[in-house]
Structure formats: C-alpha cells, structure tokens
C-alpha cells in the first residue's frame, strides 16, 4: 500500500508539473497513437506507422521507440517523423512517458497503469527551440491518464487488449488547451519476444475530433531481474 501511494504521488507530481507549464494537436507525437498498454517486461523496441485523420493533419507518421520496465515503473522514449497531407517536409518530434503500475502482477492478468507523458515538436518551422531560423512555434503535448490491460495467455501467443482514457493537454506557443482523449489497442506477443500491435487514438475537442490509427511490430529483450 505504501509503495502504491508513493507511486501515485510520483506520477501526480510529474503531471502537475507538466500542466503548470502548459493552450491544440493530437496524439503525444503527431501522427502516432498514445500507447498505454502496461509496463513492459525488460527492454523492448517498437516500430510504428500512423495514419491520422483530416482533423489531425492527414498524411503519415513513422516512429521508433524504446520501452523499459523496472519493477512497477516503466519508461518510454520515442522519436518520430510526420509528413502531413500536402507539400512540405516531414516534421521531427520527440517524446517520453513515465508509467506506474498500481494493480497487476505476474499471476494477475488485469493491470492498471498510471501514465504521464510529454511530446515536443516545432510544426513546419524546424525542431530545436531557440535556434536561429527555426521559427517561433513550439508545440508541447502532455497526456495524463490511466490504462487498463488484460493479458490472455495462450500456449504460443499472448493476447493483450487495452484501453486508456486520459486528459489531453496541449500547449502551442502561449496557448494551452485541455481535452478528453482515449486510446485503445491490441498486442500480440510470442514467447520469442517478437510481437505485433495496433492502436486507435482519439481526442474530443471543440474544433474537431482528431484521431490516429497506428500499427507496428516490436521485440522484447527479457533481462533477468527487471
């Protein structure tokens, strides 16, 4: 119980800190769903392709991410490139999440995970903040929510459906907007560590409902002690 309370405080502090510096965009990284499928076992590498709808910029996004699980905690780092519909170069984005498992274990198929994340991009104008010629628009995204995942074991394939409601906080330049968002997906994991995954992500906003469908493949390296 003490460990659970400590974890909740850690996540809450992280998220409140993010919200304090955060007024719009969809998905943590443009064009890629916000994944909250639980804490990985060991270290995993994910490759994704995303297809946003018209409200989210259309086009296509590619991303690679690394995920790590350390007891009840999990971390994710992601790098992506997003090519929206129409002329123009692809936009680079970076992001990361911190996760804490408040329920679930090796013998419990249901898990509940708190998640706080941050994403950063400079749409159409460059990537690095404060670099001459990179433009003055900075887009930050802070997804804050909880994920519920159910692992259905099979002899050679584990099936994991998940759903994750959240607060979706976006800050573009000096304007901050908060909306409700939700993600849902499915993972298929083999005993060898190879797996496939897919997810759908949607944000409910006054100016439209940006959504993203994404899928990809991953490989998990199981490290003893993690």
TIVOVEX-850747 format. One record per residue (C-alpha): residue in three letters; x, y, z; residue number from 1. Coordinates in nm, 2 decimals, always signed. Example, Ala and Ser with C-alpha at 12.3 -4.5 7.8 and 13.67 -1.06 7.14 Angstrom:
TIVOVEX-850747
['ala' [+1.23 -0.45 +0.78] 1]
['ser' [+1.37 -0.11 +0.71] 2]
//
This chain:
TIVOVEX-850747
['unk' [+0.00 +0.00 +0.00] 1]
['unk' [+0.28 +0.24 +0.08] 2]
['unk' [+0.45 +0.16 -0.25] 3]
['unk' [+0.13 +0.23 -0.44] 4]
['unk' [+0.07 +0.56 -0.26] 5]
['unk' [+0.43 +0.66 -0.33] 6]
['unk' [+0.39 +0.58 -0.70] 7]
['unk' [+0.07 +0.78 -0.73] 8]
['unk' [+0.24 +1.08 -0.57] 9]
['unk' [+0.53 +1.05 -0.81] 10]
['unk' [+0.31 +1.04 -1.11] 11]
['unk' [+0.08 +1.31 -0.98] 12]
['unk' [+0.38 +1.54 -0.92] 13]
['unk' [+0.52 +1.48 -1.26] 14]
['unk' [+0.19 +1.55 -1.43] 15]
['unk' [+0.11 +1.86 -1.23] 16]
['unk' [+0.45 +2.00 -1.31] 17]
['unk' [+0.38 +1.94 -1.68] 18]
['unk' [+0.03 +2.10 -1.66] 19]
['unk' [+0.17 +2.40 -1.48] 20]
['unk' [+0.39 +2.49 -1.78] 21]
['unk' [+0.12 +2.40 -2.03] 22]
['unk' [-0.31 +2.61 -2.46] 23]
['unk' [-0.40 +2.24 -2.98] 24]
['unk' [-0.25 +1.89 -3.16] 25]
['unk' [-0.35 +1.52 -3.14] 26]
['unk' [-0.15 +1.22 -3.01] 27]
['unk' [+0.15 +1.26 -2.79] 28]
['unk' [+0.37 +1.25 -3.10] 29]
['unk' [+0.20 +1.39 -3.41] 30]
['unk' [+0.05 +1.11 -3.62] 31]
['unk' [+0.12 +0.83 -3.36] 32]
['unk' [-0.13 +0.70 -3.10] 33]
['unk' [-0.06 +0.74 -2.73] 34]
['unk' [+0.02 +0.39 -2.61] 35]
['unk' [-0.06 +0.29 -2.26] 36]
['unk' [-0.07 -0.09 -2.26] 37]
['unk' [+0.11 -0.15 -1.93] 38]
['unk' [+0.47 -0.20 -1.80] 39]
['unk' [+0.69 -0.40 -2.04] 40]
['unk' [+0.90 -0.69 -1.91] 41]
['unk' [+1.26 -0.60 -1.97] 42]
['unk' [+1.36 -0.38 -2.27] 43]
['unk' [+1.15 -0.35 -2.58] 44]
['unk' [+1.20 -0.18 -2.92] 45]
['unk' [+0.88 -0.07 -3.11] 46]
['unk' [+0.84 +0.04 -3.47] 47]
['unk' [+0.52 +0.22 -3.57] 48]
['unk' [+0.34 +0.37 -3.87] 49]
['unk' [+0.05 +0.60 -3.81] 50]
['unk' [-0.24 +0.74 -4.02] 51]
['unk' [-0.41 +1.05 -3.88] 52]
['unk' [-0.75 +1.17 -4.00] 53]
['unk' [-0.82 +1.51 -4.15] 54]
['unk' [-0.85 +1.69 -3.82] 55]
['unk' [-0.51 +1.55 -3.71] 56]
['unk' [-0.33 +1.66 -4.03] 57]
['unk' [-0.38 +1.36 -4.25] 58]
['unk' [-0.06 +1.22 -4.41] 59]
['unk' [+0.16 +0.96 -4.24] 60]
['unk' [+0.39 +0.92 -3.95] 61]
['unk' [+0.68 +0.68 -3.87] 62]
['unk' [+0.82 +0.63 -3.53] 63]
['unk' [+1.07 +0.42 -3.33] 64]
['unk' [+1.06 +0.39 -2.96] 65]
['unk' [+1.23 +0.22 -2.67] 66]
['unk' [+1.04 +0.09 -2.36] 67]
['unk' [+1.18 -0.04 -2.04] 68]
['unk' [+1.02 -0.19 -1.73] 69]
['unk' [+1.18 -0.16 -1.39] 70]
['unk' [+0.95 -0.33 -1.13] 71]
['unk' [+0.63 -0.13 -1.10] 72]
['unk' [+0.78 +0.16 -1.31] 73]
['unk' [+0.81 +0.19 -1.69] 74]
['unk' [+0.97 +0.45 -1.92] 75]
['unk' [+0.93 +0.51 -2.29] 76]
['unk' [+1.13 +0.73 -2.53] 77]
['unk' [+1.01 +0.79 -2.88] 78]
['unk' [+1.14 +0.96 -3.20] 79]
['unk' [+0.91 +1.02 -3.50] 80]
['unk' [+0.88 +1.19 -3.83] 81]
['unk' [+0.54 +1.32 -3.95] 82]
['unk' [+0.46 +1.41 -4.31] 83]
['unk' [+0.12 +1.58 -4.31] 84]
['unk' [-0.10 +1.60 -4.62] 85]
['unk' [+0.01 +1.85 -4.88] 86]
['unk' [+0.35 +1.99 -4.97] 87]
['unk' [+0.63 +2.04 -4.72] 88]
['unk' [+0.89 +1.85 -4.54] 89]
['unk' [+0.84 +1.60 -4.26] 90]
['unk' [+0.84 +1.72 -3.90] 91]
['unk' [+1.05 +1.56 -3.64] 92]
['unk' [+0.92 +1.50 -3.29] 93]
['unk' [+1.04 +1.35 -2.96] 94]
['unk' [+0.86 +1.24 -2.65] 95]
['unk' [+0.86 +1.02 -2.35] 96]
['unk' [+0.64 +0.87 -2.08] 97]
['unk' [+0.66 +0.76 -1.72] 98]
['unk' [+0.43 +0.48 -1.61] 99]
['unk' [+0.34 +0.33 -1.27] 100]
['unk' [+0.16 +0.00 -1.22] 101]
['unk' [-0.09 +0.03 -0.94] 102]
['unk' [-0.25 -0.31 -0.99] 103]
['unk' [-0.15 -0.63 -1.15] 104]
['unk' [+0.13 -0.89 -1.13] 105]
['unk' [+0.28 -1.20 -1.30] 106]
['unk' [-0.02 -1.42 -1.19] 107]
['unk' [-0.28 -1.14 -1.24] 108]
['unk' [-0.40 -1.10 -1.60] 109]
['unk' [-0.55 -0.75 -1.54] 110]
['unk' [-0.33 -0.45 -1.49] 111]
['unk' [-0.40 -0.08 -1.42] 112]
['unk' [-0.13 +0.17 -1.50] 113]
['unk' [-0.10 +0.54 -1.44] 114]
['unk' [+0.08 +0.74 -1.72] 115]
['unk' [+0.22 +1.08 -1.76] 116]
['unk' [+0.40 +1.19 -2.08] 117]
['unk' [+0.54 +1.48 -2.28] 118]
['unk' [+0.59 +1.53 -2.65] 119]
['unk' [+0.76 +1.81 -2.83] 120]
['unk' [+0.76 +1.93 -3.19] 121]
['unk' [+0.80 +2.25 -3.40] 122]
['unk' [+0.54 +2.22 -3.67] 123]
['unk' [+0.67 +2.33 -4.02] 124]
['unk' [+0.94 +2.55 -3.87] 125]
['unk' [+1.22 +2.33 -3.75] 126]
['unk' [+1.30 +2.12 -3.45] 127]
['unk' [+1.53 +2.28 -3.19] 128]
['unk' [+1.40 +2.55 -2.96] 129]
['unk' [+1.59 +2.88 -2.97] 130]
['unk' [+1.79 +2.80 -3.28] 131]
['unk' [+1.81 +3.10 -3.53] 132]
['unk' [+1.59 +3.03 -3.83] 133]
['unk' [+1.39 +2.75 -3.66] 134]
['unk' [+1.08 +2.97 -3.61] 135]
['unk' [+0.89 +3.07 -3.30] 136]
['unk' [+0.62 +2.80 -3.27] 137]
['unk' [+0.67 +2.53 -3.01] 138]
['unk' [+0.42 +2.25 -2.96] 139]
['unk' [+0.41 +2.06 -2.63] 140]
['unk' [+0.18 +1.77 -2.55] 141]
['unk' [+0.11 +1.63 -2.20] 142]
['unk' [-0.11 +1.32 -2.20] 143]
['unk' [-0.22 +1.23 -1.84] 144]
['unk' [-0.43 +0.92 -1.78] 145]
['unk' [-0.47 +0.56 -1.68] 146]
['unk' [-0.46 +0.24 -1.88] 147]
['unk' [-0.63 -0.09 -1.83] 148]
['unk' [-0.49 -0.40 -2.00] 149]
['unk' [-0.59 -0.77 -1.99] 150]
['unk' [-0.34 -1.04 -2.08] 151]
['unk' [-0.50 -1.35 -2.23] 152]
['unk' [-0.23 -1.62 -2.23] 153]
['unk' [-0.21 -1.89 -2.49] 154]
['unk' [+0.05 -2.17 -2.54] 155]
['unk' [+0.24 -1.98 -2.81] 156]
['unk' [+0.07 -1.63 -2.82] 157]
['unk' [-0.03 -1.39 -2.55] 158]
['unk' [-0.32 -1.15 -2.65] 159]
['unk' [-0.34 -0.82 -2.47] 160]
['unk' [-0.63 -0.58 -2.54] 161]
['unk' [-0.61 -0.24 -2.36] 162]
['unk' [-0.80 +0.09 -2.32] 163]
['unk' [-0.67 +0.42 -2.18] 164]
['unk' [-0.87 +0.73 -2.11] 165]
['unk' [-0.68 +1.05 -2.04] 166]
['unk' [-0.67 +1.43 -2.01] 167]
['unk' [-0.50 +1.57 -2.32] 168]
['unk' [-0.31 +1.89 -2.26] 169]
['unk' [-0.16 +2.07 -2.55] 170]
['unk' [+0.04 +2.40 -2.54] 171]
['unk' [+0.12 +2.57 -2.87] 172]
['unk' [+0.33 +2.89 -2.82] 173]
['unk' [+0.14 +3.07 -2.54] 174]
['unk' [-0.20 +2.90 -2.57] 175]
['unk' [-0.30 +2.59 -2.37] 176]
['unk' [-0.60 +2.36 -2.44] 177]
['unk' [-0.72 +2.06 -2.24] 178]
['unk' [-0.95 +1.80 -2.38] 179]
['unk' [-1.06 +1.44 -2.32] 180]
['unk' [-0.88 +1.17 -2.51] 181]
['unk' [-0.89 +0.80 -2.53] 182]
['unk' [-0.67 +0.52 -2.68] 183]
['unk' [-0.74 +0.15 -2.73] 184]
['unk' [-0.54 -0.12 -2.88] 185]
['unk' [-0.43 -0.48 -2.91] 186]
['unk' [-0.09 -0.65 -2.87] 187]
['unk' [+0.01 -1.00 -2.98] 188]
['unk' [+0.32 -1.13 -2.81] 189]
['unk' [+0.51 -1.46 -2.88] 190]
['unk' [+0.73 -1.65 -2.65] 191]
['unk' [+1.04 -1.55 -2.85] 192]
['unk' [+0.98 -1.18 -2.77] 193]
['unk' [+0.85 -1.08 -3.11] 194]
['unk' [+0.51 -0.92 -3.13] 195]
['unk' [+0.26 -0.71 -3.33] 196]
['unk' [+0.05 -0.42 -3.21] 197]
['unk' [-0.22 -0.18 -3.33] 198]
['unk' [-0.40 +0.11 -3.17] 199]
['unk' [-0.66 +0.38 -3.23] 200]
['unk' [-0.64 +0.72 -3.06] 201]
['unk' [-0.90 +1.00 -3.05] 202]
['unk' [-0.92 +1.34 -2.89] 203]
['unk' [-1.26 +1.51 -2.84] 204]
['unk' [-1.23 +1.88 -2.90] 205]
['unk' [-1.45 +2.18 -2.99] 206]
['unk' [-1.26 +2.23 -3.32] 207]
['unk' [-1.30 +1.87 -3.44] 208]
['unk' [-1.21 +1.52 -3.33] 209]
['unk' [-0.85 +1.44 -3.44] 210]
['unk' [-0.78 +1.07 -3.44] 211]
['unk' [-0.50 +0.84 -3.54] 212]
['unk' [-0.48 +0.47 -3.63] 213]
['unk' [-0.14 +0.31 -3.60] 214]
['unk' [+0.02 -0.03 -3.61] 215]
['unk' [+0.36 -0.19 -3.60] 216]
['unk' [+0.59 -0.46 -3.47] 217]
['unk' [+0.81 -0.49 -3.16] 218]
['unk' [+1.07 -0.71 -3.00] 219]
['unk' [+1.12 -0.76 -2.62] 220]
['unk' [+1.45 -0.85 -2.46] 221]
['unk' [+1.38 -1.02 -2.14] 222]
['unk' [+1.65 -0.93 -1.89] 223]
['unk' [+1.67 -1.12 -1.56] 224]
['unk' [+1.60 -0.91 -1.26] 225]
['unk' [+1.39 -0.65 -1.44] 226]
//
